Protein backbone atom coordinates (compact mmCIF):
# COMPACT_ATOMS: atom_id res chain seq x y z
CA UNK A 1 0.00 0.00 0.00
CA UNK A 2 1.15 3.57 -0.62
CA UNK A 3 2.17 5.96 2.15
CA UNK A 4 -0.53 8.14 3.73
CA UNK A 5 -1.35 11.28 1.75
CA UNK A 6 -0.21 14.52 3.39
CA UNK A 7 -3.06 17.02 3.50
CA UNK A 8 -1.99 20.67 3.42
CA UNK A 9 -4.10 22.98 5.61
CA UNK A 10 -5.36 24.72 2.47
CA UNK A 11 -7.12 21.53 1.34
CA UNK A 12 -9.98 22.04 3.79
CA UNK A 13 -11.76 24.70 5.79
CA UNK A 14 -13.84 24.80 8.97
CA UNK A 15 -17.29 26.43 9.05
CA UNK A 16 -20.11 26.71 11.54
CA UNK A 17 -23.36 25.03 10.51
CA UNK A 18 -26.81 24.53 11.98
CA UNK A 19 -27.79 20.87 11.96
CA UNK A 20 -31.48 20.12 11.65
CA UNK A 21 -32.78 16.74 12.79
CA UNK A 22 -36.54 16.62 12.98
CA UNK A 23 -37.51 19.73 14.94
CA UNK A 24 -34.19 19.94 16.76
CA UNK A 25 -31.64 22.53 15.60
CA UNK A 26 -28.07 22.48 16.93
CA UNK A 27 -24.94 24.43 16.09
CA UNK A 28 -21.77 22.56 15.17
CA UNK A 29 -18.46 22.83 13.34
CA UNK A 30 -18.12 21.22 9.91
CA UNK A 31 -15.21 20.57 7.56
CA UNK A 32 -15.47 21.54 3.89
CA UNK A 33 -13.24 20.60 0.97
CA UNK A 34 -11.51 23.75 -0.26
CA UNK A 35 -12.07 24.95 -3.81
CA UNK A 36 -9.84 27.68 -5.25
CA UNK A 37 -8.74 28.72 -8.74
CA UNK A 38 -5.38 27.54 -10.03
CA UNK A 39 -3.84 29.43 -12.92
CA UNK A 40 -1.43 27.37 -14.99
CA UNK A 41 1.16 29.36 -16.91
CA UNK A 42 3.65 27.89 -19.33
CA UNK A 43 7.11 29.04 -20.40
CA UNK A 44 8.54 27.86 -23.70
CA UNK A 45 11.02 28.65 -26.44
CA UNK A 46 14.81 28.52 -26.83
CA UNK A 47 17.11 29.95 -24.17
CA UNK A 48 17.20 33.74 -24.31
CA UNK A 49 13.92 33.87 -26.24
CA UNK A 50 11.52 32.44 -23.68
CA UNK A 51 7.84 33.35 -23.81
CA UNK A 52 5.29 32.96 -21.02
CA UNK A 53 1.52 32.83 -21.18
CA UNK A 54 -1.49 31.66 -19.22
CA UNK A 55 -2.67 28.28 -20.42
CA UNK A 56 -5.55 27.36 -18.10
CA UNK A 57 -7.58 28.33 -15.08
CA UNK A 58 -9.17 25.45 -13.22
CA UNK A 59 -11.10 25.24 -9.96
CA UNK A 60 -9.36 22.70 -7.76
CA UNK A 61 -8.68 21.54 -4.22
CA UNK A 62 -5.26 22.99 -3.21
CA UNK A 63 -2.56 20.36 -2.87
CA UNK A 64 -0.45 18.44 -5.39
CA UNK A 65 -0.65 21.50 -7.67
CA UNK A 66 2.58 20.68 -9.54
CA UNK A 67 1.26 17.20 -10.31
CA UNK A 68 -2.02 18.70 -11.51
CA UNK A 69 -0.18 21.05 -13.87
CA UNK A 70 2.11 18.29 -15.17
CA UNK A 71 -0.79 15.90 -15.71
CA UNK A 72 -2.82 18.59 -17.48
CA UNK A 73 0.07 19.40 -19.82
CA UNK A 74 0.44 15.74 -20.75
CA UNK A 75 -3.23 14.85 -21.16
CA UNK A 76 -3.89 17.98 -23.22
CA UNK A 77 -1.01 17.21 -25.58
CA UNK A 78 1.16 20.21 -24.65
CA UNK A 79 4.01 17.85 -23.72
CA UNK A 80 4.61 14.27 -24.79
CA UNK A 81 6.93 12.99 -22.07
CA UNK A 82 8.82 13.87 -18.88
CA UNK A 83 11.85 15.13 -20.80
CA UNK A 84 9.84 18.01 -22.29
CA UNK A 85 9.02 19.39 -18.84
CA UNK A 86 11.89 21.15 -17.05
CA UNK A 87 9.91 21.81 -13.90
CA UNK A 88 6.92 23.46 -12.22
CA UNK A 89 7.07 26.24 -9.61
CA UNK A 90 4.69 28.61 -7.85
CA UNK A 91 4.96 31.98 -9.58
CA UNK A 92 6.83 34.40 -7.27
CA UNK A 93 5.67 37.52 -9.16
CA UNK A 94 1.92 37.43 -8.47
CA UNK A 95 0.08 40.75 -8.18
CA UNK A 96 -2.20 39.92 -5.23
CA UNK A 97 -1.58 38.06 -1.99
CA UNK A 98 -4.55 35.73 -2.62
CA UNK A 99 -2.86 34.59 -5.84
CA UNK A 100 0.15 33.26 -3.95
CA UNK A 101 0.31 29.46 -4.38
CA UNK A 102 -2.66 29.74 -6.72
CA UNK A 103 -0.54 30.43 -9.81
CA UNK A 104 1.98 27.91 -11.11
CA UNK A 105 4.41 28.15 -14.00
CA UNK A 106 5.51 25.10 -15.96
CA UNK A 107 8.77 25.55 -17.82
CA UNK A 108 9.07 23.45 -20.96
CA UNK A 109 12.42 22.27 -22.27
CA UNK A 110 13.96 24.62 -24.89
CA UNK A 111 13.86 21.74 -27.36
CA UNK A 112 10.16 20.97 -26.77
CA UNK A 113 8.08 21.35 -29.93
CA UNK A 114 5.30 23.77 -28.98
CA UNK A 115 2.00 23.77 -30.88
CA UNK A 116 1.16 27.48 -30.75
CA UNK A 117 -2.44 27.10 -31.98
CA UNK A 118 -3.01 24.60 -29.17
CA UNK A 119 -1.57 27.06 -26.63
CA UNK A 120 -3.72 29.85 -28.01
CA UNK A 121 -6.90 27.93 -27.29
CA UNK A 122 -6.65 29.39 -23.77
CA UNK A 123 -8.31 26.49 -22.00
CA UNK A 124 -10.83 27.23 -19.28
CA UNK A 125 -11.75 24.28 -17.12
CA UNK A 126 -14.02 23.92 -14.13
CA UNK A 127 -14.08 21.38 -11.35
CA UNK A 128 -17.43 20.03 -12.48
CA UNK A 129 -17.17 19.52 -16.22
CA UNK A 130 -13.49 19.36 -17.06
CA UNK A 131 -12.25 20.48 -20.46
CA UNK A 132 -15.20 21.30 -22.69
CA UNK A 133 -15.49 21.42 -26.46
CA UNK A 134 -14.10 18.01 -27.39
CA UNK A 135 -16.80 16.41 -29.48
CA UNK A 136 -15.13 13.68 -31.44
CA UNK A 137 -12.76 10.77 -30.99
CA UNK A 138 -10.82 12.06 -34.01
CA UNK A 139 -9.77 15.08 -31.94
CA UNK A 140 -8.21 12.76 -29.39
CA UNK A 141 -6.32 10.80 -32.03
CA UNK A 142 -4.71 14.09 -33.04
CA UNK A 143 -3.17 14.20 -29.55
CA UNK A 144 -1.19 11.04 -30.40
CA UNK A 145 -2.42 8.75 -27.62
CA UNK A 146 -0.06 5.82 -27.08
CA UNK A 147 -1.17 2.40 -28.25
CA UNK A 148 -2.49 0.35 -25.34
CA UNK A 149 -1.03 -3.14 -24.82
CA UNK A 150 -2.76 -5.96 -26.69
CA UNK A 151 -1.24 -8.68 -24.49
CA UNK A 152 -2.65 -8.10 -21.01
CA UNK A 153 -2.48 -7.03 -18.34
CA UNK A 154 -4.90 -9.68 -17.10
CA UNK A 155 -6.96 -8.93 -14.00
CA UNK A 156 -8.87 -11.35 -11.81
CA UNK A 157 -12.54 -10.20 -11.84
CA UNK A 158 -12.56 -10.50 -8.05
CA UNK A 159 -9.89 -7.79 -7.83
CA UNK A 160 -12.25 -5.26 -9.44
CA UNK A 161 -14.76 -5.81 -6.62
CA UNK A 162 -12.09 -4.88 -4.04
CA UNK A 163 -10.99 -1.58 -5.57
CA UNK A 164 -13.71 0.80 -4.21
CA UNK A 165 -13.12 -0.28 -0.60
CA UNK A 166 -9.35 0.07 -0.98
CA UNK A 167 -9.76 3.48 -2.59
CA UNK A 168 -12.15 4.72 0.08
CA UNK A 169 -9.84 3.53 2.89
CA UNK A 170 -7.06 5.73 1.49
CA UNK A 171 -9.20 8.86 1.00
CA UNK A 172 -8.06 10.88 3.99
CA UNK A 173 -9.63 14.16 2.86
CA UNK A 174 -12.94 12.58 1.84
CA UNK A 175 -13.12 11.03 5.29
CA UNK A 176 -13.07 14.54 6.76
CA UNK A 177 -15.26 16.37 4.26
CA UNK A 178 -17.37 13.85 2.32
CA UNK A 179 -17.13 16.17 -0.68
CA UNK A 180 -14.33 15.02 -2.93
CA UNK A 181 -13.71 12.85 -5.95
CA UNK A 182 -10.78 10.47 -6.13
CA UNK A 183 -8.71 8.76 -8.79
CA UNK A 184 -6.68 5.74 -7.73
CA UNK A 185 -4.11 3.73 -9.63
CA UNK A 186 -3.72 0.03 -8.79
CA UNK A 187 -1.56 -2.85 -9.92
CA UNK A 188 -3.37 -5.73 -11.70
CA UNK A 189 -3.24 -7.56 -8.37
CA UNK A 190 -5.09 -4.72 -6.62
CA UNK A 191 -2.18 -3.01 -4.84
CA UNK A 192 -2.74 0.73 -4.43
CA UNK A 193 0.00 2.65 -6.26
CA UNK A 194 -1.23 6.25 -6.32
CA UNK A 195 -4.30 8.12 -5.11
CA UNK A 196 -5.25 11.77 -5.39
CA UNK A 197 -8.38 13.66 -4.32
CA UNK A 198 -9.97 16.83 -5.68
CA UNK A 199 -13.32 18.58 -5.98
CA UNK A 200 -13.01 17.90 -9.71
CA UNK A 201 -12.97 14.40 -11.21
CA UNK A 202 -10.69 15.51 -14.02
CA UNK A 203 -8.32 17.28 -11.65
CA UNK A 204 -8.02 14.17 -9.47
CA UNK A 205 -7.02 12.12 -12.52
CA UNK A 206 -4.61 14.78 -13.78
CA UNK A 207 -2.94 14.76 -10.35
CA UNK A 208 -2.49 10.97 -10.51
CA UNK A 209 -1.14 11.11 -14.05
CA UNK A 210 1.07 14.09 -13.19
CA UNK A 211 2.51 12.23 -10.19
CA UNK A 212 3.25 9.24 -12.41
CA UNK A 213 4.82 11.51 -15.05
CA UNK A 214 7.09 13.25 -12.53
CA UNK A 215 8.13 9.86 -11.12
CA UNK A 216 8.85 8.65 -14.68
CA UNK A 217 6.34 5.80 -14.41
CA UNK A 218 4.74 6.36 -17.83
CA UNK A 219 3.37 4.66 -19.82
CA UNK A 220 1.12 3.03 -17.21
CA UNK A 221 0.59 -0.15 -19.21
CA UNK A 222 0.51 -2.45 -16.18
CA UNK A 223 -2.15 -0.65 -14.18
CA UNK A 224 -5.85 -0.38 -13.35
CA UNK A 225 -7.55 2.98 -12.73
CA UNK A 226 -10.59 3.56 -10.52
CA UNK A 227 -12.46 6.88 -10.58
CA UNK A 228 -15.03 7.74 -7.95
CA UNK A 229 -17.73 9.16 -10.22
CA UNK A 230 -18.96 8.41 -13.69
CA UNK A 231 -16.71 7.55 -16.63
CA UNK A 232 -16.80 10.42 -19.10
CA UNK A 233 -15.17 10.74 -22.50
CA UNK A 234 -12.57 13.12 -21.05
CA UNK A 235 -11.52 10.63 -18.37
CA UNK A 236 -11.15 7.86 -20.96
CA UNK A 237 -9.06 10.20 -23.11
CA UNK A 238 -6.79 11.20 -20.22
CA UNK A 239 -6.32 7.57 -19.18
CA UNK A 240 -5.46 6.63 -22.77
CA UNK A 241 -2.81 9.37 -23.01
CA UNK A 242 -1.18 7.93 -19.88
CA UNK A 243 -1.29 4.40 -21.34
CA UNK A 244 -3.77 3.01 -18.78
CA UNK A 245 -5.39 -0.16 -20.22
CA UNK A 246 -8.14 -0.74 -17.63
CA UNK A 247 -10.50 2.01 -16.45
CA UNK A 248 -13.11 1.28 -13.78
CA UNK A 249 -15.69 3.69 -12.41
CA UNK A 250 -18.09 3.69 -9.49
CA UNK A 251 -20.67 5.40 -11.71
CA UNK A 252 -21.99 5.01 -15.24
CA UNK A 253 -20.05 5.61 -18.45
CA UNK A 254 -21.36 7.86 -21.19
CA UNK A 255 -21.99 6.54 -24.70
CA UNK A 256 -18.99 8.45 -26.05
CA UNK A 257 -16.80 7.10 -23.25
CA UNK A 258 -17.68 3.54 -24.30
CA UNK A 259 -17.07 4.35 -27.97
CA UNK A 260 -13.69 5.90 -27.15
CA UNK A 261 -12.65 2.99 -24.92
CA UNK A 262 -13.52 0.51 -27.68
CA UNK A 263 -11.51 2.56 -30.15
CA UNK A 264 -8.47 2.84 -27.88
CA UNK A 265 -8.51 -0.85 -26.90
CA UNK A 266 -9.25 0.02 -23.26
CA UNK A 267 -11.16 -2.26 -20.88
CA UNK A 268 -13.99 -0.18 -19.38
CA UNK A 269 -16.02 -1.16 -16.29
CA UNK A 270 -18.85 0.86 -14.76
CA UNK A 271 -21.11 0.69 -11.69
CA UNK A 272 -18.29 -0.91 -9.67
CA UNK A 273 -20.04 -1.11 -6.31
CA UNK A 274 -21.96 -3.45 -4.01
CA UNK A 275 -20.37 -6.57 -5.46
CA UNK A 276 -21.38 -5.89 -9.06
CA UNK A 277 -20.06 -4.16 -12.16
CA UNK A 278 -20.67 -3.92 -15.90
CA UNK A 279 -17.92 -4.57 -18.44
CA UNK A 280 -18.55 -2.49 -21.56
CA UNK A 281 -15.68 -3.44 -23.85
CA UNK A 282 -12.41 -5.35 -24.14
CA UNK A 283 -13.33 -7.73 -21.36
CA UNK A 284 -10.63 -10.14 -22.53
CA UNK A 285 -8.32 -8.60 -19.90
CA UNK A 286 -10.51 -10.05 -17.15
CA UNK A 287 -9.32 -13.61 -16.64
CA UNK A 288 -12.71 -15.21 -16.15
CA UNK A 289 -14.08 -13.84 -19.42
CA UNK A 290 -11.52 -15.59 -21.64
CA UNK A 291 -12.86 -18.60 -23.49
CA UNK A 292 -10.85 -21.72 -24.27
CA UNK A 293 -9.74 -20.33 -27.62
CA UNK A 294 -8.67 -17.02 -26.08
CA UNK A 295 -11.57 -15.00 -27.48
CA UNK A 296 -13.70 -12.64 -25.44
CA UNK A 297 -16.93 -14.20 -24.21
CA UNK A 298 -19.10 -11.20 -25.11
CA UNK A 299 -18.96 -7.47 -25.77
CA UNK A 300 -20.78 -6.23 -22.67
CA UNK A 301 -21.99 -8.02 -19.57
CA UNK A 302 -22.42 -7.81 -15.83
CA UNK A 303 -20.18 -9.53 -13.29
CA UNK A 304 -21.56 -10.18 -9.83
CA UNK A 305 -19.92 -11.63 -6.76
N, C-alpha and C positions, 0 to 999 in steps of 0.2 A: 504494500500500500504506500501511497505517496505521503510526504510529510504534511502536517497540518498547514492550512493556508493562513498566512498572516493577514489580519484585517486592519488596515490603517484606520485611524479614528474618523477620517473623512468618508468612510464607506457607509456610515450610518449616523442617525441623528435621534435625539430624544425629544419627545413632545408630550404634552399633557392632554389626555383625552377624557371624555365622559363616557363610561361604559353603561349601557342600558340593558338590563336583563329583566324582562317583564315590566313591572312598574318601578323597579329599583334602579336608581341612578347613582353611580359612584365615580369618583375622580381617581385617575391612575396615570402612571407614566407608561409610555409606549415607545417602541423602537421602530424607526422607519429606515428603509433603504434609501440612501442618498441618491439624488439624480442631479447632475450638473453637466453643463456643456463642456465638451473637449474639442478644442480647435487643433487640427492636425495640419502643420505646415511642412513643406518639403523643400529641401535645398538640392540643386542639381547643376550639372555643367562642369566643364574642365576647371582645374585649379586656376585661380586668378580671374575667372569669368563666371563665378557662381551666381545663380539666380535663386530667389526664394519666393514662394507664394503659398497662399492658403489653399489646401486641397479639400478639406472636409470639416464640417462641424457636426458632431454627433452628441446626443444626450446619453450619458453613461453613468454608471456607478464608479466613483473614483477608486483607483487601485489598479495595478497592473496596466497602467496607461501606455507604457512603452511597448508592451506586448500587443495591446489593442492596436496601436499605430502600425506596428510591424505586420500584424496579421491582416489589417485592412489594406496595406500597400500590396501584399502578396495576393490576396483574394480578389482585389480589383485590377490586377494586372499591371500595376505601376512598377513592381520589381518581379523578377523571376526566380531569384534564389537569395541565399544569405549573403553571398559575396557582393551583391549590388547594394547592400545596405551598410553604410559605414557605422551608423549609430543613431540613437534617438535620445534627445535631451529635453528637459523643460526649458522653454524659452526664457532667458534671463531679462529680456528687454520688453516686458509687457507694459502696457500703459496704465492699467488699473490693478490695485492690490487683489481684487477678486479674480483676476485672470491668472494670478500666480498658481502654478501647478494645474492650470486648466488649459494651457497652450503648450503643445509639444512640437519639436522640429525634428524631422527625420532627414538625415543627410545621406544622399545617395552617393555611391562611388562615382568618381569623375568619369569612369569608363562606362557607366550604366547608360544604356540606350533609352532615352526618355521620349515617350510618345506625347508630344505637346498637345495635340487635340484631346487626348484623354485627360491630361492635366487640366485643360481649359474647361472641362465639363463642370468644374466646381461643384463636386458632389455635395448634397445636403442629406444627411441621414438622421433618422429619429430612432429613439429606443424602441418604438412600437412596430414600425414597418420596415426598418432596414433600408437598403438602397432601392429606390423606386425607379421605374422607367425601363427595366429590363423585361422585354415582352417575348423574347424568342430564344430558343436553345442555340440558334445560329450565333447570337451575340456572345454566348458563353464560349463557343468553339473559337471565336476570334481571340479569346484570352489565352489560348494555348494550354488548356487543361492537360495535365499529364495523363497518359494511358494507365488505367487501373489494371492491376494484375489479373491475369486470366487463369492462373493456377493458384487457387486459394486467396487469402487464408481461409481455412475451414473452421467453423465455429459450432460447438455443440449447442443445439437449440435450448438446452437447459441453462446455458450461460446467459442467454438473452433475458430469461426470466429474472436473473439475479441482479441485473445492472441497475434498475431503478432504486432498489434498496441500498446498494453500495454507493450510488451517487448521492442519495439523500443523506446518508450517514456522514458524508464528507462535506456537506453544504453548511459550513459554519455560519455564514451570514444569513442564509435562509432560515436557519434555526432561530436566529434572533428576531428577524423581521417578517418572515413569511411572504415576502414580496419580491422575490428575485427568480430569474431564470438561471439555468446552469447548462453548461456543456462539459461533458466528461469523456475523456479518451481512455479506452481500456485495451489490454492485450486480448488476443483471441481466447485466452483462458479466463478472462474476466478480471485480471489484475488492474486496478486503477493506476493510470499513468499520469494524467493531468486533469485538473478540474478548475474551472473558473466560473464565477458568478457575475451577473450584471442585470440591471433592470431591462436591458434589451437582449433578446435572443441572439441577434446577429452579433452584438458586441461580445457576448459570452463566448461565442464560437471563434470570433476573431482573436480574442485573448488566448484561447487554447492554441490556435494555429500560430499566433505570434510567438507564444512561449516555445512551441516546437521548432519554429524557424530559428529563433535566437539560440536555441540549444543544438542546432544543426541536426535535428531528427528527421527532417523531410527527405524524401516523400514518406508519408505515413502508411505505407502499403501493408503493414502487419498490425492493423489496429481496427478497433470498433468504436464508433462514436455514438453517444447517447445525448439527445437534447431534451430539455424538460418540457417543451411545448409541442406545437405542431411542427411538421416537416414541410417547410416552404421551398419553393424553387430556389430562392437565394441561399438557403442553408445547404441544399444539395450541391449548388454551384461552388460554394466556398469549400465544402468537404472534398469535392472533386479536384479543385485546384491544389489542395494539400495532399492529394493522393490517398484519401481515406476510402477503402473499398466497401465498408459496411456502415450504414447510417441507420440508427434506431431512434424512435421518437415516442415519447409518452402520449402524444396526441396524434391527430390525423394528418396524413399528407394531402397536399393539394394535387389536382390532376396534372398540373405542369411539373410538379415535383416528381411524380411517378414517371412521367414521360422523359424527364431529364435523367433520372436514375437509370432507366432502361437504356437510354442512349449512351450514357457514360460507362455502363457495365457495373453499376453500383447496386449492391444488395440493400433494399430499403424495407424496413419494418416499421409499422405504426401501431398505435394503441398498446404499447408495451406496458401493461399494468395488470394487476390482479390475476396473475398467472396465465395471461393470454396475450397474443399479439398476432397481427396480420403481416404476412410477407407479400410484398407487392411485385417484386421482380428480382431476378437473379438469385433465387433461393438455393441454387446449387452450392453456395458457400456454407449452408447449414447442413451439417453431416447427415442428419436423419432424412433429408429430402432427396438424397442422391439414390438413384435406382441402381440396379445391378450393372447396367451398361454405362453408368456414369452420367446419364442425362438427368435433367431436372424433372421432378415428378409433376409439377404443374407451374402455371405462371403466377398465380396468386392464391393464397390459402391462409387459413387460420391455424395457429399452433396453440394448443392449450396444455396446461400441466395436468 
